[in-house]
Amino acid sequence: MATPEELAAGITACIEAGARVINLSLAVVQPSAREERLLCEALDAAAKRGVIVVVAAGNQGAIGNSPITGHPWCIPVVAYDRGSRPTSDSNLGSSIGRRGLGAPGEGITSLGADGEPLMFGGTSAATPFVTGAIALLWSVFPALWPAHLRAAVVHAAGRRRTIVPPLLDAWAAYEAVAGSEEWR
């Protein structure tokens, strides 16, 4: 759990440290108008500097957007189950559906803080798949402009008008970048 002010400071610190991709898997306390403005300014700064921000959509099973998932530069991520459907507790919304992606978010095995295997799920488990795909594509195409990379990843599935985002298709994003001189 983070306050919007703490999150804004963290995003700014990452930008100043030279980050190219930021993964936000967290819950934000309901912001005041001032705190929401600070958060929006930090996300605007990320966009201006070309730092791609990937965010967990949340696990409340709610319909709607937050200041983070609603920000036009952020890529919201929904957890998908093994049947390639959004999990029932993933938050959905118009900006999540239009600009977001789904990724595996059920029964994910990782390492716990103690180094032992840990199985978990949710949007925080799904978000690193999208963040990793972006980092991998950038490693293959290091001169790619951030906006072009973001567009290739988000729009690989085509145009959409639903509250449910499509499943990440990293190969389609790769093919879009590799096959387009305009993006390199």
DATAQUI-V996074 format. One record per pair of residues at least 6 apart in sequence whose ideal C-beta (glycine too) atoms are under 8 Angstrom apart, sorted by the first residue. I is the first residue (numbers start at 1). J is the second residue. D is the distance in Angstrom with one decimal. If there is no record, write none. Layout:
i/j/d
I/J/D
I/J/D
This chain:
i/j/d
1/26/7.2
1/27/5.2
1/28/7.7
1/29/6.3
2/10/7.3
2/26/5.4
2/27/7.5
2/28/5.9
2/29/7.2
3/28/7.5
3/29/5.2
3/31/7.8
3/35/6.8
4/28/5.8
4/29/7.0
4/31/3.9
4/32/7.8
4/35/3.7
4/36/6.2
4/38/6.3
4/39/4.4
4/67/7.2
5/35/5.3
5/38/5.8
5/39/7.9
7/24/7.5
7/26/7.2
7/28/6.0
7/39/6.0
7/42/7.4
8/35/7.6
8/38/4.3
8/39/4.8
8/41/7.0
8/42/4.0
9/42/7.8
11/22/6.4
11/24/7.9
11/39/7.9
11/42/4.1
11/43/6.8
11/45/7.5
11/46/6.1
11/53/7.4
12/42/5.2
12/45/6.5
14/22/5.2
14/51/7.2
15/22/8.0
15/42/7.8
15/45/5.8
15/46/5.8
15/49/5.5
15/51/5.4
19/51/5.7
20/50/7.5
20/51/6.1
20/52/7.0
20/135/7.8
20/138/6.4
20/146/7.4
21/51/7.0
21/52/4.9
21/53/7.9
21/54/6.7
21/131/5.7
21/134/5.3
21/135/5.6
21/138/7.4
22/46/6.7
22/51/6.0
22/52/7.3
22/53/4.8
22/54/7.1
23/54/5.3
23/127/5.8
23/128/6.1
23/131/4.2
24/53/6.5
24/54/7.0
24/55/4.4
24/56/6.6
24/68/6.7
24/74/7.9
24/127/7.5
25/55/7.8
25/56/4.4
25/123/7.1
25/124/3.6
25/127/4.9
25/128/7.5
26/56/7.1
26/124/7.7
27/58/7.1
28/39/7.7
28/66/6.7
28/67/7.5
28/68/6.5
31/39/6.3
31/67/6.1
36/67/5.0
39/67/5.5
39/68/7.1
40/67/6.4
40/71/6.6
43/53/6.3
43/68/7.3
43/71/4.6
43/73/5.9
43/74/6.4
44/73/7.5
46/52/7.8
46/53/5.2
46/73/6.2
47/72/7.7
47/73/3.8
50/145/7.1
50/146/3.5
50/147/7.2
51/146/7.2
52/73/7.8
52/75/7.0
52/134/5.7
52/146/5.7
52/149/6.9
52/150/5.4
53/71/7.6
53/73/6.1
53/74/4.8
53/75/7.0
54/74/7.4
54/75/4.8
54/77/6.2
54/127/5.7
54/130/5.1
54/131/4.6
54/134/6.8
55/68/5.0
55/69/6.0
55/74/4.9
55/75/6.9
55/76/5.4
55/77/6.8
55/127/6.9
56/76/7.7
56/77/5.9
56/122/7.5
56/123/3.7
56/124/4.8
56/126/7.2
56/127/4.6
57/69/5.6
57/76/4.5
57/77/5.9
57/78/5.0
57/90/5.9
57/91/4.5
57/92/7.3
57/93/7.8
57/96/5.3
57/100/6.5
57/123/5.0
58/66/6.9
58/69/7.4
58/90/7.5
58/91/3.9
58/123/6.0
59/79/7.4
59/89/4.6
59/90/6.6
59/91/7.1
59/122/4.6
59/123/5.6
59/124/7.7
60/89/6.9
60/91/5.7
61/88/5.8
61/89/4.5
61/90/7.1
61/91/7.0
62/91/4.9
62/92/7.8
63/91/7.4
63/92/5.6
63/93/5.9
63/163/6.6
64/91/7.3
64/93/5.0
65/93/4.3
65/94/6.8
65/95/4.9
65/96/6.6
66/91/8.0
68/74/5.8
68/76/7.7
69/76/4.1
69/91/7.3
69/93/6.5
69/95/5.9
69/96/5.5
69/100/7.3
70/93/7.6
70/95/4.9
72/95/7.7
72/99/7.2
73/150/7.9
74/99/7.5
75/99/6.4
75/100/6.3
75/101/6.4
75/130/6.3
75/150/6.8
75/153/7.2
75/154/6.0
76/93/8.0
76/95/6.8
76/96/4.4
76/99/6.7
76/100/3.8
76/101/7.8
76/165/7.2
77/100/6.2
77/101/5.7
77/102/7.2
77/103/5.6
77/123/5.8
77/126/5.1
77/127/4.4
77/129/7.7
77/130/5.1
77/165/7.9
78/86/5.0
78/87/7.7
78/90/4.3
78/91/7.4
78/92/6.7
78/96/6.5
78/100/6.2
78/101/7.4
78/102/4.7
78/103/7.7
78/105/7.4
78/123/6.3
78/126/6.8
78/164/7.4
78/165/5.6
79/86/7.0
79/87/4.6
79/89/7.7
79/90/4.9
79/102/7.3
79/103/7.2
79/104/7.6
79/105/2.3
79/106/6.6
79/121/6.2
79/122/5.3
79/123/4.8
79/125/6.5
79/126/4.3
80/86/5.9
80/87/6.8
80/102/4.3
80/103/6.3
80/104/6.0
80/105/5.8
80/106/7.3
80/126/6.8
80/167/5.8
81/87/5.2
81/105/7.4
81/106/4.5
82/106/5.8
82/107/7.0
84/167/6.0
86/92/6.7
86/102/6.0
86/164/5.7
87/105/5.9
87/106/6.1
87/121/7.1
87/122/7.3
89/122/6.9
90/105/7.2
90/122/7.7
90/123/5.8
91/123/7.4
92/163/4.4
92/164/5.9
93/163/5.6
94/163/5.9
96/163/6.5
96/165/5.9
97/160/6.1
97/161/7.5
97/162/4.7
97/163/4.1
97/164/5.5
97/165/5.3
98/160/6.1
98/161/7.3
98/165/7.9
99/154/5.8
99/165/7.8
100/154/7.7
100/165/3.8
101/130/5.4
101/153/7.2
101/154/6.6
101/165/5.2
101/166/6.6
101/167/7.1
101/168/4.7
102/126/7.1
102/164/7.7
102/165/5.3
102/166/6.4
102/167/4.5
102/168/6.6
103/126/3.9
103/127/7.1
103/129/3.8
103/130/5.4
103/167/7.1
103/168/4.8
104/125/7.5
104/126/6.1
104/129/5.9
105/121/5.2
105/122/5.7
105/123/6.1
105/125/4.9
105/126/3.5
106/121/4.6
106/125/8.0
107/119/6.1
107/121/6.1
108/119/6.9
108/120/6.1
108/121/5.8
108/125/4.2
108/126/7.8
109/117/5.6
109/118/7.1
109/119/5.2
110/117/7.5
110/118/5.5
110/119/8.0
110/120/7.0
110/125/7.5
111/117/6.5
111/118/6.4
112/118/3.8
129/168/6.2
130/153/7.2
130/168/5.5
133/153/6.5
133/168/6.1
133/170/4.1
133/173/7.0
134/149/6.5
134/150/7.7
134/153/5.9
136/170/7.3
137/144/7.4
137/149/6.0
137/152/7.3
137/153/7.0
137/170/7.2
137/173/6.2
137/174/6.3
137/177/6.5
138/144/6.5
138/149/6.2
140/174/7.3
141/149/7.3
141/177/5.5
141/178/7.8
141/183/7.9
141/184/6.4
143/184/6.5
144/177/6.3
144/183/6.2
144/184/6.4
145/183/7.3
148/177/7.3
148/182/8.0
148/183/4.2
149/177/7.1
149/183/7.9
152/173/4.5
152/176/4.5
152/177/5.0
152/183/6.7
153/168/7.5
153/170/7.5
153/173/4.6
155/176/8.0
156/169/4.7
156/170/8.0
156/172/3.7
156/173/4.4
156/176/6.0
157/166/3.6
157/167/7.7
157/169/6.0
157/172/7.2
160/166/6.7
176/183/7.5
177/183/5.3
177/184/7.2
